[in-house]
Amino acid sequence: MFERRPSKAELRSRMKAEVEAFLNKGGQIQQVKMGESGLIDGRYPLGRAYVERPASSDRTPVPELLAAIDSRRKSAKPTGTQRAKGRRSLSQKTVYDDFGEPLRKIWIEE
């Protein structure tokens, strides 16, 4: 159901393979001095900034399923254990030991 995330070791080996493939195709790695930036006057040059976005996927319509869920919600009756809407009343109570010393404070629903 869910795809496992790759481990750091797997990511490293994948990146190493991609770099090697780039170099084998004749690509070159440009060394940049420390502190040097690709920005010109604090901005990226036009046409050089590129963000790769994943392709959008088609969604499967499921109106029958949504209708069934909505009908169950409407027909559900509140049980005796469910509280009425609104804030519940909580108070703090101190628990004492056998010698009358306070041990801890607990919250009690009223």
N, CA, C and O atoms as CSV, one atom per row, in Angstrom:
chain,resi,resn,atom,element,x,y,z
A,1,MET,N,N,0.831,-1.179,0.000
A,1,MET,CA,C,0.000,0.000,0.000
A,1,MET,C,C,0.880,1.249,0.000
A,1,MET,O,O,0.742,2.098,-0.881
A,2,PHE,N,N,1.784,1.373,0.978
A,2,PHE,CA,C,2.689,2.511,1.018
A,2,PHE,C,C,4.072,2.071,0.577
A,2,PHE,O,O,4.521,0.967,0.883
A,3,GLU,N,N,4.730,2.950,-0.142
A,3,GLU,CA,C,6.064,2.646,-0.607
A,3,GLU,C,C,7.065,3.026,0.474
A,3,GLU,O,O,6.974,4.098,1.073
A,4,ARG,N,N,8.017,2.140,0.716
A,4,ARG,CA,C,9.032,2.372,1.735
A,4,ARG,C,C,9.985,3.461,1.272
A,4,ARG,O,O,10.382,3.496,0.108
A,5,ARG,N,N,10.354,4.358,2.197
A,5,ARG,CA,C,11.328,5.390,1.871
A,5,ARG,C,C,12.702,4.757,1.723
A,5,ARG,O,O,13.044,3.825,2.452
A,6,PRO,N,N,13.498,5.267,0.772
A,6,PRO,CA,C,14.844,4.708,0.627
A,6,PRO,C,C,15.723,5.138,1.802
A,6,PRO,O,O,15.556,6.228,2.349
A,7,SER,N,N,16.645,4.281,2.176
A,7,SER,CA,C,17.562,4.604,3.271
A,7,SER,C,C,18.605,5.598,2.769
A,7,SER,O,O,18.716,5.844,1.568
A,8,LYS,N,N,19.368,6.164,3.703
A,8,LYS,CA,C,20.406,7.118,3.317
A,8,LYS,C,C,21.468,6.447,2.453
A,8,LYS,O,O,21.979,7.051,1.509
A,9,ALA,N,N,21.795,5.218,2.773
A,9,ALA,CA,C,22.786,4.486,1.978
A,9,ALA,C,C,22.284,4.283,0.550
A,9,ALA,O,O,23.051,4.419,-0.403
A,10,GLU,N,N,20.996,3.957,0.402
A,10,GLU,CA,C,20.426,3.776,-0.928
A,10,GLU,C,C,20.427,5.087,-1.710
A,10,GLU,O,O,20.709,5.099,-2.908
A,11,LEU,N,N,20.108,6.194,-1.026
A,11,LEU,CA,C,20.126,7.496,-1.681
A,11,LEU,C,C,21.541,7.858,-2.129
A,11,LEU,O,O,21.739,8.353,-3.239
A,12,ARG,N,N,22.523,7.608,-1.258
A,12,ARG,CA,C,23.915,7.901,-1.613
A,12,ARG,C,C,24.353,7.113,-2.838
A,12,ARG,O,O,24.960,7.669,-3.753
A,13,SER,N,N,24.045,5.811,-2.856
A,13,SER,CA,C,24.478,4.981,-3.983
A,13,SER,C,C,23.759,5.405,-5.265
A,13,SER,O,O,24.355,5.390,-6.342
A,14,ARG,N,N,22.479,5.784,-5.157
A,14,ARG,CA,C,21.732,6.242,-6.330
A,14,ARG,C,C,22.342,7.542,-6.873
A,14,ARG,O,O,22.502,7.700,-8.083
A,15,MET,N,N,22.682,8.475,-5.962
A,15,MET,CA,C,23.282,9.739,-6.390
A,15,MET,C,C,24.654,9.511,-7.006
A,15,MET,O,O,25.011,10.152,-7.995
A,16,LYS,N,N,25.422,8.597,-6.420
A,16,LYS,CA,C,26.745,8.299,-6.967
A,16,LYS,C,C,26.617,7.734,-8.383
A,16,LYS,O,O,27.387,8.101,-9.271
A,17,ALA,N,N,25.645,6.841,-8.595
A,17,ALA,CA,C,25.430,6.261,-9.920
A,17,ALA,C,C,25.009,7.335,-10.923
A,17,ALA,O,O,25.442,7.311,-12.075
A,18,GLU,N,N,24.158,8.285,-10.484
A,18,GLU,CA,C,23.730,9.362,-11.378
A,18,GLU,C,C,24.910,10.256,-11.762
A,18,GLU,O,O,25.029,10.661,-12.918
A,19,VAL,N,N,25.785,10.566,-10.794
A,19,VAL,CA,C,26.952,11.400,-11.083
A,19,VAL,C,C,27.884,10.678,-12.056
A,19,VAL,O,O,28.385,11.284,-13.004
A,20,GLU,N,N,28.114,9.396,-11.823
A,20,GLU,CA,C,28.975,8.625,-12.724
A,20,GLU,C,C,28.396,8.568,-14.134
A,20,GLU,O,O,29.138,8.672,-15.110
A,21,ALA,N,N,27.078,8.404,-14.251
A,21,ALA,CA,C,26.430,8.377,-15.566
A,21,ALA,C,C,26.585,9.731,-16.252
A,21,ALA,O,O,26.812,9.786,-17.460
A,22,PHE,N,N,26.465,10.821,-15.499
A,22,PHE,CA,C,26.635,12.163,-16.042
A,22,PHE,C,C,28.052,12.356,-16.564
A,22,PHE,O,O,28.257,12.892,-17.654
A,23,LEU,N,N,29.032,11.910,-15.768
A,23,LEU,CA,C,30.429,12.055,-16.190
A,23,LEU,C,C,30.749,11.177,-17.392
A,23,LEU,O,O,31.514,11.587,-18.265
A,24,ASN,N,N,30.178,9.974,-17.454
A,24,ASN,CA,C,30.412,9.069,-18.582
A,24,ASN,C,C,29.837,9.606,-19.891
A,24,ASN,O,O,30.338,9.281,-20.967
A,25,LYS,N,N,28.776,10.434,-19.803
A,25,LYS,CA,C,28.192,11.041,-20.999
A,25,LYS,C,C,29.003,12.237,-21.469
A,25,LYS,O,O,28.676,12.845,-22.488
A,26,GLY,N,N,30.058,12.581,-20.738
A,26,GLY,CA,C,30.882,13.720,-21.131
A,26,GLY,C,C,30.606,14.968,-20.323
A,26,GLY,O,O,31.151,16.033,-20.612
A,27,GLY,N,N,29.771,14.846,-19.320
A,27,GLY,CA,C,29.475,16.002,-18.471
A,27,GLY,C,C,30.672,16.364,-17.602
A,27,GLY,O,O,31.525,15.525,-17.313
A,28,GLN,N,N,30.718,17.615,-17.197
A,28,GLN,CA,C,31.816,18.075,-16.355
A,28,GLN,C,C,31.244,18.689,-15.082
A,28,GLN,O,O,30.166,19.283,-15.089
A,29,ILE,N,N,31.986,18.531,-13.995
A,29,ILE,CA,C,31.598,19.127,-12.717
A,29,ILE,C,C,32.409,20.403,-12.552
A,29,ILE,O,O,33.638,20.388,-12.617
A,30,GLN,N,N,31.709,21.495,-12.342
A,30,GLN,CA,C,32.368,22.785,-12.188
A,30,GLN,C,C,32.621,23.033,-10.703
A,30,GLN,O,O,31.696,22.969,-9.894
A,31,GLN,N,N,33.844,23.308,-10.356
A,31,GLN,CA,C,34.200,23.601,-8.967
A,31,GLN,C,C,33.894,25.072,-8.683
A,31,GLN,O,O,34.229,25.948,-9.480
A,32,VAL,N,N,33.263,25.332,-7.554
A,32,VAL,CA,C,32.893,26.692,-7.161
A,32,VAL,C,C,33.603,27.016,-5.863
A,32,VAL,O,O,33.660,26.193,-4.949
A,33,LYS,N,N,34.147,28.229,-5.789
A,33,LYS,CA,C,34.848,28.644,-4.577
A,33,LYS,C,C,33.869,28.793,-3.431
A,33,LYS,O,O,32.700,29.120,-3.632
A,34,MET,N,N,34.359,28.548,-2.228
A,34,MET,CA,C,33.529,28.671,-1.042
A,34,MET,C,C,33.057,30.121,-0.885
A,34,MET,O,O,33.849,31.055,-1.000
A,35,GLY,N,N,31.772,30.294,-0.625
A,35,GLY,CA,C,31.203,31.619,-0.444
A,35,GLY,C,C,30.698,32.242,-1.733
A,35,GLY,O,O,30.029,33.274,-1.697
A,36,GLU,N,N,31.007,31.633,-2.876
A,36,GLU,CA,C,30.552,32.139,-4.159
A,36,GLU,C,C,29.082,31.784,-4.339
A,36,GLU,O,O,28.618,30.755,-3.848
A,37,SER,N,N,28.361,32.636,-5.040
A,37,SER,CA,C,26.936,32.413,-5.208
A,37,SER,C,C,26.565,32.482,-6.676
A,37,SER,O,O,27.247,33.135,-7.466
A,38,GLY,N,N,25.487,31.814,-7.040
A,38,GLY,CA,C,24.977,31.870,-8.401
A,38,GLY,C,C,24.033,33.033,-8.596
A,38,GLY,O,O,23.521,33.242,-9.696
A,39,LEU,N,N,23.795,33.794,-7.538
A,39,LEU,CA,C,22.880,34.924,-7.620
A,39,LEU,C,C,23.583,36.141,-8.206
A,39,LEU,O,O,24.772,36.357,-7.974
A,40,ILE,N,N,22.843,36.923,-8.958
A,40,ILE,CA,C,23.340,38.192,-9.480
A,40,ILE,C,C,22.482,39.280,-8.854
A,40,ILE,O,O,21.277,39.344,-9.094
A,41,ASP,N,N,23.102,40.128,-8.056
A,41,ASP,CA,C,22.396,41.176,-7.295
A,41,ASP,C,C,21.285,40.568,-6.440
A,41,ASP,O,O,20.201,41.140,-6.320
A,42,GLY,N,N,21.560,39.413,-5.851
A,42,GLY,CA,C,20.595,38.775,-4.960
A,42,GLY,C,C,19.477,38.051,-5.667
A,42,GLY,O,O,18.543,37.592,-5.011
A,43,ARG,N,N,19.534,37.927,-6.987
A,43,ARG,CA,C,18.471,37.250,-7.739
A,43,ARG,C,C,19.083,36.210,-8.673
A,43,ARG,O,O,20.239,36.327,-9.080
A,44,TYR,N,N,18.297,35.200,-9.003
A,44,TYR,CA,C,18.736,34.218,-9.991
A,44,TYR,C,C,18.617,34.835,-11.374
A,44,TYR,O,O,17.667,35.571,-11.640
A,45,PRO,N,N,19.558,34.550,-12.255
A,45,PRO,CA,C,19.428,35.056,-13.623
A,45,PRO,C,C,18.223,34.418,-14.298
A,45,PRO,O,O,17.930,33.243,-14.076
A,46,LEU,N,N,17.532,35.185,-15.113
A,46,LEU,CA,C,16.328,34.674,-15.778
A,46,LEU,C,C,16.674,33.503,-16.684
A,46,LEU,O,O,17.682,33.524,-17.390
A,47,GLY,N,N,15.837,32.495,-16.654
A,47,GLY,CA,C,16.022,31.348,-17.531
A,47,GLY,C,C,16.941,30.283,-16.966
A,47,GLY,O,O,17.045,29.202,-17.546
A,48,ARG,N,N,17.617,30.552,-15.846
A,48,ARG,CA,C,18.548,29.559,-15.314
A,48,ARG,C,C,17.964,28.816,-14.117
A,48,ARG,O,O,18.379,27.694,-13.826
A,49,ALA,N,N,17.015,29.424,-13.427
A,49,ALA,CA,C,16.423,28.755,-12.270
A,49,ALA,C,C,15.443,27.699,-12.771
A,49,ALA,O,O,14.593,27.978,-13.617
A,50,TYR,N,N,15.569,26.497,-12.247
A,50,TYR,CA,C,14.720,25.400,-12.700
A,50,TYR,C,C,14.317,24.569,-11.496
A,50,TYR,O,O,15.160,24.142,-10.707
A,51,VAL,N,N,13.035,24.349,-11.367
A,51,VAL,CA,C,12.519,23.506,-10.302
A,51,VAL,C,C,11.798,22.340,-10.947
A,51,VAL,O,O,10.883,22.531,-11.747
A,52,GLU,N,N,12.210,21.140,-10.600
A,52,GLU,CA,C,11.585,19.952,-11.174
A,52,GLU,C,C,10.368,19.594,-10.344
A,52,GLU,O,O,10.465,19.393,-9.133
A,53,ARG,N,N,9.236,19.517,-10.994
A,53,ARG,CA,C,7.999,19.177,-10.300
A,53,ARG,C,C,7.499,17.840,-10.829
A,53,ARG,O,O,7.563,17.584,-12.031
A,54,PRO,N,N,7.005,16.993,-9.943
A,54,PRO,CA,C,6.492,15.702,-10.418
A,54,PRO,C,C,5.232,15.901,-11.258
A,54,PRO,O,O,4.470,16.844,-11.046
A,55,ALA,N,N,5.032,15.009,-12.199
A,55,ALA,CA,C,3.850,15.075,-13.053
A,55,ALA,C,C,2.607,14.799,-12.220
A,55,ALA,O,O,2.618,13.950,-11.329
A,56,SER,N,N,1.537,15.527,-12.521
A,56,SER,CA,C,0.302,15.316,-11.774
A,56,SER,C,C,-0.309,13.977,-12.169
A,56,SER,O,O,-0.199,13.543,-13.315
A,57,SER,N,N,-0.939,13.346,-11.224
A,57,SER,CA,C,-1.551,12.054,-11.507
A,57,SER,C,C,-3.067,12.216,-11.585
A,57,SER,O,O,-3.641,13.092,-10.938
A,58,ASP,N,N,-3.699,11.374,-12.373
A,58,ASP,CA,C,-5.150,11.422,-12.501
A,58,ASP,C,C,-5.785,10.838,-11.252
A,58,ASP,O,O,-5.282,9.878,-10.667
A,59,ARG,N,N,-6.895,11.433,-10.860
A,59,ARG,CA,C,-7.615,10.937,-9.689
A,59,ARG,C,C,-8.780,10.065,-10.143
A,59,ARG,O,O,-9.386,10.295,-11.190
A,60,THR,N,N,-9.069,9.074,-9.335
A,60,THR,CA,C,-10.164,8.173,-9.647
A,60,THR,C,C,-11.418,8.659,-8.935
A,60,THR,O,O,-11.418,8.752,-7.707
A,61,PRO,N,N,-12.488,8.973,-9.665
A,61,PRO,CA,C,-13.712,9.433,-9.004
A,61,PRO,C,C,-14.378,8.275,-8.248
A,61,PRO,O,O,-14.458,7.156,-8.755
A,62,VAL,N,N,-14.843,8.555,-7.054
A,62,VAL,CA,C,-15.495,7.526,-6.239
A,62,VAL,C,C,-16.788,8.077,-5.618
A,62,VAL,O,O,-16.927,8.069,-4.395
A,63,PRO,N,N,-17.731,8.552,-6.438
A,63,PRO,CA,C,-18.945,9.149,-5.868
A,63,PRO,C,C,-19.789,8.153,-5.079
A,63,PRO,O,O,-20.420,8.536,-4.094
A,64,GLU,N,N,-19.814,6.874,-5.491
A,64,GLU,CA,C,-20.625,5.891,-4.766
A,64,GLU,C,C,-20.091,5.692,-3.352
A,64,GLU,O,O,-20.860,5.607,-2.394
A,65,LEU,N,N,-18.788,5.620,-3.232
A,65,LEU,CA,C,-18.179,5.435,-1.921
A,65,LEU,C,C,-18.442,6.640,-1.028
A,65,LEU,O,O,-18.782,6.477,0.144
A,66,LEU,N,N,-18.289,7.843,-1.566
A,66,LEU,CA,C,-18.535,9.049,-0.785
A,66,LEU,C,C,-19.996,9.152,-0.369
A,66,LEU,O,O,-20.290,9.574,0.749
A,67,ALA,N,N,-20.911,8.773,-1.250
A,67,ALA,CA,C,-22.332,8.799,-0.916
A,67,ALA,C,C,-22.631,7.824,0.221
A,67,ALA,O,O,-23.417,8.142,1.114
A,68,ALA,N,N,-22.017,6.647,0.198
A,68,ALA,CA,C,-22.240,5.657,1.254
A,68,ALA,C,C,-21.713,6.178,2.590
A,68,ALA,O,O,-22.361,5.997,3.621
A,69,ILE,N,N,-20.559,6.815,2.582
A,69,ILE,CA,C,-19.995,7.365,3.824
A,69,ILE,C,C,-20.898,8.462,4.366
A,69,ILE,O,O,-21.176,8.503,5.564
A,70,ASP,N,N,-21.361,9.358,3.483
A,70,ASP,CA,C,-22.244,10.438,3.926
A,70,ASP,C,C,-23.542,9.893,4.502
A,70,ASP,O,O,-24.043,10.415,5.498
A,71,SER,N,N,-24.091,8.853,3.891
A,71,SER,CA,C,-25.347,8.301,4.399
A,71,SER,C,C,-25.148,7.657,5.770
A,71,SER,O,O,-26.030,7.743,6.625
A,72,ARG,N,N,-23.999,7.015,5.989
A,72,ARG,CA,C,-23.716,6.436,7.309
A,72,ARG,C,C,-23.576,7.518,8.365
A,72,ARG,O,O,-24.022,7.346,9.499
A,73,ARG,N,N,-22.957,8.633,7.997
A,73,ARG,CA,C,-22.797,9.730,8.955
A,73,ARG,C,C,-24.143,10.307,9.351
A,73,ARG,O,O,-24.374,10.608,10.522
A,74,LYS,N,N,-25.031,10.463,8.381
A,74,LYS,CA,C,-26.340,11.051,8.665
A,74,LYS,C,C,-27.192,10.125,9.506
A,74,LYS,O,O,-27.960,10.593,10.346
A,75,SER,N,N,-27.075,8.809,9.300
A,75,SER,CA,C,-27.922,7.863,10.016
A,75,SER,C,C,-27.349,7.490,11.383
A,75,SER,O,O,-28.043,6.864,12.185
A,76,ALA,N,N,-26.115,7.855,11.663
A,76,ALA,CA,C,-25.505,7.499,12.951
A,76,ALA,C,C,-26.181,8.278,14.065
A,76,ALA,O,O,-26.292,9.502,14.005
A,77,LYS,N,N,-26.636,7.547,15.094
A,77,LYS,CA,C,-27.279,8.182,16.243
A,77,LYS,C,C,-26.253,8.291,17.356
A,77,LYS,O,O,-25.452,7.378,17.555
A,78,PRO,N,N,-26.270,9.401,18.085
A,78,PRO,CA,C,-25.309,9.518,19.190
A,78,PRO,C,C,-25.631,8.500,20.282
A,78,PRO,O,O,-26.791,8.312,20.646
A,79,THR,N,N,-24.604,7.856,20.792
A,79,THR,CA,C,-24.792,6.866,21.853
A,79,THR,C,C,-24.749,7.563,23.206
A,79,THR,O,O,-24.444,8.752,23.293
A,80,GLY,N,N,-25.053,6.821,24.248
A,80,GLY,CA,C,-25.053,7.387,25.589
A,80,GLY,C,C,-23.674,7.811,26.058
A,80,GLY,O,O,-23.556,8.666,26.935
A,81,THR,N,N,-22.621,7.223,25.482
A,81,THR,CA,C,-21.274,7.579,25.913
A,81,THR,C,C,-20.784,8.857,25.274
A,81,THR,O,O,-19.828,9.465,25.755
A,82,GLN,N,N,-21.428,9.277,24.190
A,82,GLN,CA,C,-21.010,10.511,23.544
A,82,GLN,C,C,-21.585,11.693,24.314
A,82,GLN,O,O,-22.744,11.672,24.727
A,83,ARG,N,N,-20.774,12.710,24.499
A,83,ARG,CA,C,-21.205,13.898,25.225
A,83,ARG,C,C,-21.834,14.887,24.258
A,83,ARG,O,O,-21.587,14.847,23.053
A,84,ALA,N,N,-22.633,15.758,24.799
A,84,ALA,CA,C,-23.201,16.823,23.995
A,84,ALA,C,C,-22.089,17.751,23.539
A,84,ALA,O,O,-21.035,17.830,24.170
A,85,LYS,N,N,-22.330,18.449,22.442
A,85,LYS,CA,C,-21.310,19.351,21.932
A,85,LYS,C,C,-21.051,20.455,22.943
A,85,LYS,O,O,-21.945,20.879,23.675
A,86,GLY,N,N,-19.840,20.894,22.964
A,86,GLY,CA,C,-19.469,21.956,23.890
A,86,GLY,C,C,-18.254,21.531,24.686
A,86,GLY,O,O,-17.719,20.438,24.500
A,87,ARG,N,N,-17.832,22.401,25.564
A,87,ARG,CA,C,-16.641,22.113,26.349
A,87,ARG,C,C,-16.999,21.240,27.535
A,87,ARG,O,O,-18.046,21.418,28.158
A,88,ARG,N,N,-16.145,20.318,27.835
A,88,ARG,CA,C,-16.362,19.487,29.014
A,88,ARG,C,C,-15.705,20.175,30.203
A,88,ARG,O,O,-14.754,20.943,30.055
A,89,SER,N,N,-16.223,19.887,31.356
A,89,SER,CA,C,-15.733,20.532,32.563
A,89,SER,C,C,-14.647,19.665,33.193
A,89,SER,O,O,-14.890,18.505,33.524
A,90,LEU,N,N,-13.469,20.218,33.357
A,90,LEU,CA,C,-12.357,19.515,33.972
A,90,LEU,C,C,-11.957,20.259,35.237
A,90,LEU,O,O,-11.960,21.489,35.280
A,91,SER,N,N,-11.617,19.497,36.254
A,91,SER,CA,C,-11.095,20.125,37.465
A,91,SER,C,C,-9.865,19.346,37.912
A,91,SER,O,O,-9.689,18.174,37.580
A,92,GLN,N,N,-9.035,20.024,38.662
A,92,GLN,CA,C,-7.793,19.413,39.109
A,92,GLN,C,C,-7.959,18.937,40.552
A,92,GLN,O,O,-8.512,19.648,41.390
A,93,LYS,N,N,-7.476,17.733,40.827
A,93,LYS,CA,C,-7.589,17.165,42.162
A,93,LYS,C,C,-6.200,16.712,42.598
A,93,LYS,O,O,-5.446,16.143,41.810
A,94,THR,N,N,-5.876,16.968,43.846
A,94,THR,CA,C,-4.585,16.562,44.395
A,94,THR,C,C,-4.737,15.200,45.053
A,94,THR,O,O,-5.670,14.977,45.824
A,95,VAL,N,N,-3.807,14.280,44.744
A,95,VAL,CA,C,-3.792,12.952,45.342
A,95,VAL,C,C,-2.740,12.964,46.448
A,95,VAL,O,O,-1.590,13.344,46.224
A,96,TYR,N,N,-3.152,12.540,47.651
A,96,TYR,CA,C,-2.268,12.544,48.805
A,96,TYR,C,C,-1.858,11.127,49.183
A,96,TYR,O,O,-2.586,10.175,48.902
A,97,ASP,N,N,-0.695,10.979,49.818
A,97,ASP,CA,C,-0.269,9.672,50.299
A,97,ASP,C,C,-0.844,9.427,51.685
A,97,ASP,O,O,-1.626,10.237,52.182
A,98,ASP,N,N,-0.462,8.304,52.325
A,98,ASP,CA,C,-1.008,7.933,53.619
A,98,ASP,C,C,-0.652,8.915,54.731
A,98,ASP,O,O,-1.325,8.941,55.761
A,99,PHE,N,N,0.385,9.717,54.544
A,99,PHE,CA,C,0.824,10.651,55.562
A,99,PHE,C,C,0.325,12.064,55.302
A,99,PHE,O,O,0.702,12.997,56.012
A,100,GLY,N,N,-0.523,12.228,54.285
A,100,GLY,CA,C,-1.083,13.536,53.999
A,100,GLY,C,C,-0.219,14.407,53.109
A,100,GLY,O,O,-0.525,15.583,52.909
A,101,GLU,N,N,0.849,13.853,52.575
A,101,GLU,CA,C,1.724,14.615,51.689
A,101,GLU,C,C,1.180,14.522,50.259
A,101,GLU,O,O,0.760,13.446,49.832
A,102,PRO,N,N,1.182,15.632,49.516
A,102,PRO,CA,C,0.687,15.571,48.129
A,102,PRO,C,C,1.631,14.770,47.244
A,102,PRO,O,O,2.845,14.969,47.269
A,103,LEU,N,N,1.052,13.855,46.455
A,103,LEU,CA,C,1.827,13.033,45.524
A,103,LEU,C,C,1.832,13.627,44.117
A,103,LEU,O,O,2.887,13.826,43.515
A,104,ARG,N,N,0.635,13.904,43.607
A,104,ARG,CA,C,0.507,14.414,42.247
A,104,ARG,C,C,-0.848,15.061,42.102
A,104,ARG,O,O,-1.713,14.932,42.969
A,105,LYS,N,N,-1.022,15.757,41.000
A,105,LYS,CA,C,-2.311,16.365,40.681
A,105,LYS,C,C,-2.845,15.664,39.447
A,105,LYS,O,O,-2.099,15.376,38.511
A,106,ILE,N,N,-4.147,15.390,39.452
A,106,ILE,CA,C,-4.793,14.725,38.328
A,106,ILE,C,C,-5.965,15.570,37.869
A,106,ILE,O,O,-6.500,16.372,38.635
A,107,TRP,N,N,-6.367,15.390,36.613
A,107,TRP,CA,C,-7.519,16.086,36.073
A,107,TRP,C,C,-8.714,15.147,36.114
A,107,TRP,O,O,-8.607,13.986,35.718
A,108,ILE,N,N,-9.839,15.636,36.583
A,108,ILE,CA,C,-11.070,14.852,36.684
A,108,ILE,C,C,-12.135,15.513,35.834
A,108,ILE,O,O,-12.336,16.726,35.901
A,109,GLU,N,N,-12.819,14.703,35.033
A,109,GLU,CA,C,-13.902,15.214,34.197
A,109,GLU,C,C,-15.189,15.227,35.007
A,109,GLU,O,O,-15.548,14.232,35.636
A,110,GLU,N,N,-15.871,16.348,34.987
A,110,GLU,CA,C,-17.132,16.467,35.751
A,110,GLU,C,C,-18.311,16.554,34.842
A,110,GLU,O,O,-19.445,16.657,35.310
